[in-house]
Amino acid sequence: MNMKRIILGALIGLAIITAGCTVEEDGRYGSFPFIEIEQDSYRLKKKADILQIPVQTNRDLKIEVKNGYGIIASTKFEDNCIYVSYQDNDLEVERSLQLLISTPNSLVEKKITLVQDPSGELTT
């Protein structure tokens, strides 16, 4: 009978500890990592500029550029905004690339497509 109480007490203690770990808030939506971005694609002007992409997240982010050689000068995440500095497009064809936005451990990922139009028009 005494052993049953010890085991029951240990299980209750473990349940309380586990519940405490999952209830701890780490941001507006709790401790689970999330990334919210309003658009999944953007059009870039022909001339060099900086694109600002608003982001809601409860984690630091890493940004990986896919197929952006010669287009992207730099990327930065700061104050819930991704800043993408890009180069002029001197070609007569559009150029495109993808940004892979993720939490440091890559549990949550979002892809954004950027298309740079040679017309010089910015359409979003």
Backbone as a printed PyTorch tensor [residue, N CA C, xyz], in Angstrom:
tensor([[[  0.8240,  -1.1920,   0.0000],
         [  0.0000,   0.0000,   0.0000],
         [  0.8700,   1.2580,   0.0000]],

        [[  1.9530,   1.2170,   0.7700],
         [  2.8570,   2.3470,   0.8410],
         [  3.5300,   2.5980,  -0.5090]],

        [[  3.8790,   1.5430,  -1.2230],
         [  4.5230,   1.6660,  -2.5350],
         [  3.5730,   2.3110,  -3.5430]],

        [[  2.2690,   1.9840,  -3.4710],
         [  1.2900,   2.5920,  -4.3640],
         [  1.2190,   4.0980,  -4.1330]],

        [[  1.2820,   4.5510,  -2.9050],
         [  1.2420,   5.9840,  -2.5990],
         [  2.4880,   6.6920,  -3.1320]],

        [[  3.6310,   6.0440,  -3.0090],
         [  4.8820,   6.6380,  -3.4950],
         [  4.8250,   6.7900,  -5.0200]],

        [[  4.3770,   5.7470,  -5.6930],
         [  4.2740,   5.7970,  -7.1540],
         [  3.2440,   6.8280,  -7.5870]],

        [[  2.0880,   6.8510,  -6.9270],
         [  1.0500,   7.8220,  -7.2460],
         [  1.5530,   9.2430,  -7.0140]],

        [[  2.2570,   9.4680,  -5.9170],
         [  2.8190,  10.7930,  -5.6220],
         [  3.8330,  11.2070,  -6.6800]],

        [[  4.6660,  10.2620,  -7.0980],
         [  5.6630,  10.5580,  -8.1250],
         [  4.9870,  10.9000,  -9.4480]],

        [[  3.9500,  10.1710,  -9.8240],
         [  3.2210,  10.4480, -11.0650],
         [  2.5240,  11.8090, -11.0230]],

        [[  1.9310,  12.1390,  -9.8940],
         [  1.2780,  13.4470,  -9.7590],
         [  2.3200,  14.5650,  -9.8510]],

        [[  3.4430,  14.3730,  -9.1930],
         [  4.5230,  15.3650,  -9.2560],
         [  5.0380,  15.5460, -10.6660]],

        [[  5.2130,  14.4510, -11.3790],
         [  5.6690,  14.5060, -12.7630],
         [  4.6480,  15.2230, -13.6440]],

        [[  3.3750,  14.9680, -13.4170],
         [  2.3180,  15.6280, -14.1880],
         [  2.3170,  17.1300, -13.9240]],

        [[  2.5210,  17.5370, -12.6930],
         [  2.5540,  18.9630, -12.3600],
         [  3.7600,  19.6350, -13.0080]],

        [[  4.9050,  18.9960, -12.9690],
         [  6.1100,  19.5530, -13.5830],
         [  5.9280,  19.6670, -15.0930]],

        [[  5.3870,  18.6340, -15.7140],
         [  5.1640,  18.6420, -17.1640],
         [  4.1760,  19.7350, -17.5510]],

        [[  3.0990,  19.8690, -16.8110],
         [  2.1090,  20.9130, -17.1000],
         [  2.7280,  22.2890, -16.9420]],

        [[  3.5700,  22.4540, -15.9520],
         [  4.2440,  23.7390, -15.7480],
         [  5.1500,  24.0860, -16.9080]],

        [[  5.7880,  23.1200, -17.5130],
         [  6.6850,  23.3800, -18.6400],
         [  5.9180,  23.7910, -19.8840]],

        [[  4.7390,  23.2570, -20.0810],
         [  4.0030,  23.5690, -21.3070],
         [  3.1390,  24.8160, -21.1630]],

        [[  2.8780,  25.2650, -19.9540],
         [  2.0330,  26.4290, -19.7540],
         [  2.8440,  27.7190, -19.8000]],

        [[  4.1280,  27.6450, -19.5570],
         [  4.9720,  28.8410, -19.5170],
         [  4.8690,  29.6150, -20.8280]],

        [[  4.5230,  30.8990, -20.7160],
         [  4.3680,  31.7130, -21.9160],
         [  5.6940,  32.3190, -22.3110]],

        [[  5.9660,  32.2610, -23.5930],
         [  7.2040,  32.7680, -24.1310],
         [  6.9350,  33.8560, -25.1500]],

        [[  5.6960,  34.1920, -25.3260],
         [  5.3040,  35.1850, -26.3180],
         [  3.7970,  35.2680, -26.3540]],

        [[  3.2840,  36.0370, -27.2940],
         [  1.8480,  36.2690, -27.3890],
         [  1.0580,  34.9700, -27.5620]],

        [[  1.6220,  33.9940, -28.2750],
         [  0.9100,  32.7460, -28.5390],
         [  1.4750,  31.5770, -27.7480]],

        [[  2.2070,  31.8390, -26.6870],
         [  2.7390,  30.7610, -25.8700],
         [  4.1530,  30.3920, -26.2540]],

        [[  4.5800,  29.2470, -25.7990],
         [  5.9770,  28.8700, -25.9630],
         [  6.2680,  28.1510, -27.2780]],

        [[  5.2530,  27.8210, -28.0410],
         [  5.4950,  27.1540, -29.3170],
         [  5.9680,  28.1830, -30.3390]],

        [[  7.0310,  27.9030, -31.0780],
         [  7.5350,  28.8830, -32.0390],
         [  6.5640,  29.0830, -33.2010]],

        [[  6.4520,  30.3360, -33.6690],
         [  5.6100,  30.6280, -34.8140],
         [  6.2300,  31.7510, -35.6190]],

        [[  5.9030,  31.7890, -36.8930],
         [  6.2890,  32.8700, -37.7960],
         [  5.0550,  33.2030, -38.6240]],

        [[  4.6370,  34.4620, -38.5930],
         [  3.5140,  34.9060, -39.4170],
         [  3.9870,  36.0080, -40.3470]],

        [[  3.7920,  35.8070, -41.6480],
         [  4.1460,  36.7850, -42.6660],
         [  2.9170,  36.9600, -43.5560]],

        [[  2.5010,  38.2110, -43.7740],
         [  1.2590,  38.4770, -44.5040],
         [  1.2750,  37.9910, -45.9440]],

        [[  2.3790,  38.1760, -46.6430],
         [  2.4540,  37.7960, -48.0510],
         [  3.5240,  36.7350, -48.2430]],

        [[  3.3220,  35.8960, -49.2440],
         [  4.3540,  34.8940, -49.5460],
         [  5.1340,  35.2360, -50.8070]],

        [[  4.8220,  36.4130, -51.4180],
         [  5.6050,  36.8650, -52.5760],
         [  5.5840,  38.3890, -52.6390]],

        [[  6.6690,  38.9280, -53.1800],
         [  6.8200,  40.3750, -53.3420],
         [  7.4730,  40.6560, -54.6860]],

        [[  7.1290,  41.8150, -55.2780],
         [  7.7780,  42.2770, -56.5030],
         [  8.7290,  43.3940, -56.1210]],

        [[  9.9160,  43.3510, -56.7070],
         [ 10.9490,  44.3320, -56.4200],
         [ 11.0930,  45.3000, -57.5830]],

        [[ 11.4440,  46.5510, -57.2650],
         [ 11.7120,  47.5440, -58.3050],
         [ 12.9920,  47.1940, -59.0500]],

        [[ 13.1600,  47.7780, -60.2300],
         [ 14.3660,  47.5260, -61.0170],
         [ 15.5980,  48.1310, -60.3540]],

        [[ 15.4500,  49.3010, -59.7590],
         [ 16.5600,  49.9900, -59.0980],
         [ 16.7750,  49.4440, -57.6930]],

        [[ 18.0220,  49.4630, -57.2590],
         [ 18.3860,  48.9780, -55.9240],
         [ 17.5580,  49.6880, -54.8520]],

        [[ 17.1830,  48.9400, -53.8450],
         [ 16.3580,  49.4880, -52.7660],
         [ 16.4010,  48.5240, -51.5820]],

        [[ 15.6040,  48.8320, -50.5640],
         [ 15.4710,  47.9490, -49.3980],
         [ 14.0000,  47.6050, -49.2440]],

        [[ 13.6910,  46.3230, -49.2670],
         [ 12.3410,  45.8240, -49.0490],
         [ 12.1680,  45.5440, -47.5590]],

        [[ 11.0450,  45.9900, -46.9850],
         [ 10.7380,  45.7170, -45.5860],
         [  9.5550,  44.7580, -45.5270]],

        [[  9.7530,  43.6350, -44.8670],
         [  8.7210,  42.6100, -44.7530],
         [  8.3290,  42.4900, -43.2860]],

        [[  7.0930,  42.9120, -42.9070],
         [  6.6610,  42.7880, -41.5140],
         [  6.4860,  41.3190, -41.1190]],

        [[  6.9140,  40.9840, -39.9120],
         [  6.8730,  39.6120, -39.4190],
         [  6.3780,  39.6140, -37.9750]],

        [[  5.5400,  38.6540, -37.6360],
         [  5.1670,  38.4070, -36.2520],
         [  5.7920,  37.0790, -35.8460]],

        [[  6.5440,  37.0790, -34.7640],
         [  7.2020,  35.8590, -34.3010],
         [  7.5250,  35.9790, -32.8210]],

        [[  7.7610,  34.8570, -32.1870],
         [  8.2010,  34.8710, -30.7980],
         [  9.6050,  34.2730, -30.6720]],

        [[ 10.3480,  34.2630, -31.7470],
         [ 11.7120,  33.7210, -31.7730],
         [ 12.6150,  34.6120, -32.6210]],

        [[ 13.9210,  34.4530, -32.4560],
         [ 14.8740,  35.0260, -33.3910],
         [ 14.7220,  34.2680, -34.7030]],

        [[ 15.0790,  34.9010, -35.8000],
         [ 14.9330,  34.2600, -37.1000],
         [ 16.2630,  34.2120, -37.8310]],

        [[ 16.4030,  33.1910, -38.6670],
         [ 17.5200,  33.1630, -39.6060],
         [ 16.9330,  33.2410, -41.0030]],

        [[ 17.6920,  33.8600, -41.9090],
         [ 17.2310,  34.1050, -43.2690],
         [ 18.2430,  33.5000, -44.2210]],

        [[ 17.7690,  32.6180, -45.0810],
         [ 18.6320,  31.9870, -46.0740],
         [ 18.1310,  32.3860, -47.4630]],

        [[ 19.0500,  32.8340, -48.3050],
         [ 18.7120,  33.2510, -49.6700],
         [ 18.9580,  32.0840, -50.6120]],

        [[ 17.9320,  31.7210, -51.3840],
         [ 18.0340,  30.6440, -52.3740],
         [ 18.0210,  31.2590, -53.7760]],

        [[ 19.0080,  30.9550, -54.5800],
         [ 19.1010,  31.4250, -55.9750],
         [ 19.0970,  32.9470, -56.0860]],

        [[ 19.7410,  33.6250, -55.1350],
         [ 19.7390,  35.0850, -55.1540],
         [ 21.0830,  35.7060, -55.4610]],

        [[ 21.9890,  34.9290, -56.0580],
         [ 23.3160,  35.4460, -56.3430],
         [ 23.2270,  36.6700, -57.2640]],

        [[ 23.8490,  37.7470, -56.8630],
         [ 23.8590,  38.9550, -57.6720],
         [ 22.6290,  39.8300, -57.4960]],

        [[ 21.6500,  39.3660, -56.7490],
         [ 20.4360,  40.1540, -56.5300],
         [ 20.4440,  40.7550, -55.1260]],

        [[ 20.6550,  39.9120, -54.1240],
         [ 20.5650,  40.3320, -52.7290],
         [ 21.9190,  40.8250, -52.2310]],

        [[ 21.9130,  42.0400, -51.6710],
         [ 23.1350,  42.5800, -51.0830],
         [ 23.2480,  42.1620, -49.6150]],

        [[ 22.1200,  42.2150, -48.8820],
         [ 22.1320,  41.8100, -47.4790],
         [ 20.7110,  41.5750, -46.9810]],

        [[ 20.6080,  40.8320, -45.8820],
         [ 19.3300,  40.6160, -45.2060],
         [ 19.5510,  40.8220, -43.7140]],

        [[ 18.4870,  41.2490, -43.0410],
         [ 18.5900,  41.4850, -41.6010],
         [ 17.2020,  41.3450, -40.9930]],

        [[ 17.1240,  40.7770, -39.7800],
         [ 15.8680,  40.7120, -39.0250],
         [ 16.0210,  41.5790, -37.7870]],

        [[ 15.1140,  42.5770, -37.6610],
         [ 15.2120,  43.5040, -36.5410],
         [ 13.8480,  44.1310, -36.2910]],

        [[ 13.4470,  44.2310, -35.0380],
         [ 12.1910,  44.8890, -34.6550],
         [ 10.9820,  44.3710, -35.4340]],

        [[ 10.8320,  43.0450, -35.4960],
         [  9.7080,  42.4060, -36.1950],
         [  9.6100,  42.8030, -37.6680]],

        [[ 10.7500,  42.9820, -38.2950],
         [ 10.7820,  43.3050, -39.7150],
         [ 12.0190,  42.6680, -40.3450]],

        [[ 11.8310,  42.0920, -41.5330],
         [ 12.9560,  41.5800, -42.3170],
         [ 13.3030,  42.6540, -43.3320]],

        [[ 14.5640,  43.0350, -43.3620],
         [ 15.0570,  44.0280, -44.3160],
         [ 15.8790,  43.3020, -45.3690]],

        [[ 15.5040,  43.4870, -46.6310],
         [ 16.2000,  42.8470, -47.7440],
         [ 16.7350,  43.9580, -48.6460]],

        [[ 18.0420,  44.0900, -48.6730],
         [ 18.6920,  45.0670, -49.5350],
         [ 19.0530,  44.3710, -50.8470]],

        [[ 18.5970,  44.9470, -51.9680],
         [ 18.8290,  44.2830, -53.2450],
         [ 19.4660,  45.2260, -54.2670]],

        [[ 20.0740,  44.6340, -55.2860],
         [ 20.8250,  45.3400, -56.3210],
         [ 19.9230,  45.7210, -57.4980]],

        [[ 20.4440,  46.6170, -58.3540],
         [ 19.7590,  46.9600, -59.6110],
         [ 19.6050,  45.7160, -60.4780]],

        [[ 18.5260,  45.6910, -61.2480],
         [ 18.3870,  44.6690, -62.2800],
         [ 18.6560,  45.3440, -63.6230]],

        [[ 19.8100,  45.0970, -64.1830],
         [ 20.1470,  45.7050, -65.4680],
         [ 19.8580,  44.7660, -66.6330]],

        [[ 19.1760,  43.6700, -66.3400],
         [ 18.8010,  42.7180, -67.3930],
         [ 17.4160,  43.0590, -67.9220]],

        [[ 17.1020,  42.5950, -69.0850],
         [ 15.7780,  42.8150, -69.6640],
         [ 14.8310,  41.6580, -69.3780]],

        [[ 15.1700,  40.8430, -68.4150],
         [ 14.3010,  39.7520, -67.9680],
         [ 14.1490,  39.8560, -66.4590]],

        [[ 13.0240,  39.3640, -65.9690],
         [ 12.8470,  39.3900, -64.5230],
         [ 13.7580,  38.3710, -63.8510]],

        [[ 14.0900,  38.6540, -62.6100],
         [ 14.9050,  37.7310, -61.8150],
         [ 14.0930,  37.3350, -60.5870]],

        [[ 14.2690,  36.1060, -60.1430],
         [ 13.5200,  35.6750, -58.9650],
         [ 14.4250,  34.8870, -58.0250]],

        [[ 13.9970,  34.8370, -56.7830],
         [ 14.7110,  34.0890, -55.7530],
         [ 13.7410,  33.7570, -54.6410]],

        [[ 14.1930,  32.9300, -53.7240],
         [ 13.3940,  32.6050, -52.5460],
         [ 14.1720,  32.9410, -51.2930]],

        [[ 13.4430,  33.4200, -50.2910],
         [ 13.9870,  33.5760, -48.9530],
         [ 13.3930,  32.4730, -48.1000]],

        [[ 14.2240,  31.7750, -47.3700],
         [ 13.7610,  30.7690, -46.4200],
         [ 13.9260,  31.3810, -45.0300]],

        [[ 12.8100,  31.6600, -44.3810],
         [ 12.7860,  32.2770, -43.0670],
         [ 12.4960,  31.1680, -42.0630]],

        [[ 13.3410,  31.0260, -41.0340],
         [ 13.1210,  29.9410, -40.0860],
         [ 13.5920,  30.3220, -38.6940]],

        [[ 13.0960,  29.5660, -37.7160],
         [ 13.6060,  29.6970, -36.3590],
         [ 15.0130,  29.1020, -36.3480]],

        [[ 15.8410,  29.4630, -35.3650],
         [ 17.2280,  28.9610, -35.3600],
         [ 17.3580,  27.4410, -35.4460]],

        [[ 16.4130,  26.7040, -34.8770],
         [ 16.4740,  25.2390, -34.9400],
         [ 15.6820,  24.6720, -36.1120]],

        [[ 15.1620,  25.5320, -36.9760],
         [ 14.4100,  25.1700, -38.1870],
         [ 13.1290,  24.3880, -37.9150]],

        [[ 12.5540,  24.5370, -36.7120],
         [ 11.2730,  23.8700, -36.4290],
         [ 10.1300,  24.4960, -37.2270]],

        [[ 10.2180,  25.8090, -37.4560],
         [  9.1940,  26.5100, -38.2170],
         [  9.8870,  27.2270, -39.3710]],

        [[  9.3530,  27.0410, -40.5840],
         [  9.9370,  27.6640, -41.7760],
         [  8.8410,  28.2940, -42.6290]],

        [[  9.1780,  29.4110, -43.2490],
         [  8.3010,  30.0640, -44.2270],
         [  9.1410,  30.3950, -45.4430]],

        [[  8.5490,  30.2920, -46.6210],
         [  9.2330,  30.6530, -47.8620],
         [  8.5770,  31.8970, -48.4400]],

        [[  9.4080,  32.8040, -48.9000],
         [  8.9420,  34.0210, -49.5600],
         [  9.6120,  34.0820, -50.9220]],

        [[  8.8340,  34.3460, -51.9640],
         [  9.3720,  34.4950, -53.3110],
         [  9.4880,  35.9780, -53.6210]],

        [[ 10.6570,  36.3710, -54.1310],
         [ 10.8880,  37.7420, -54.5680],
         [ 11.1300,  37.7200, -56.0730]],

        [[ 10.4220,  38.5900, -56.8000],
         [ 10.5890,  38.6880, -58.2440],
         [ 10.9620,  40.1330, -58.5540]],

        [[ 12.0780,  40.3220, -59.2280],
         [ 12.5150,  41.6550, -59.6090],
         [ 12.1950,  41.8660, -61.0750]],

        [[ 11.2710,  42.8030, -61.3140],
         [ 10.7830,  43.0700, -62.6550],
         [ 11.6690,  44.1030, -63.3430]],

        [[ 12.0430,  43.9040, -64.5910],
         [ 12.8930,  44.8620, -65.2690],
         [ 12.1480,  46.1440, -65.6690]],

        [[ 10.8360,  46.1930, -65.4930],
         [ 10.0750,  47.3810, -65.9080],
         [ 10.2840,  48.5580, -64.9830]],

        [[ 10.7660,  48.3180, -63.7700],
         [ 10.9430,  49.4050, -62.8090],
         [  9.6970,  49.7140, -62.0140]],

        [[  8.6100,  49.0120, -62.2880],
         [  7.3520,  49.2350, -61.5630],
         [  7.3370,  48.3910, -60.2910]],

        [[  6.8420,  48.9550, -59.2110],
         [  6.6790,  48.1920, -57.9790],
         [  5.1980,  47.8640, -57.8430]],

        [[  4.8710,  46.5850, -57.9090],
         [  3.4730,  46.1660, -57.7480],
         [  3.4320,  45.1070, -56.6680]],

        [[  2.6450,  45.3420, -55.6590],
         [  2.5210,  44.3620, -54.5550],
         [  1.0960,  43.9500, -54.3790]]])
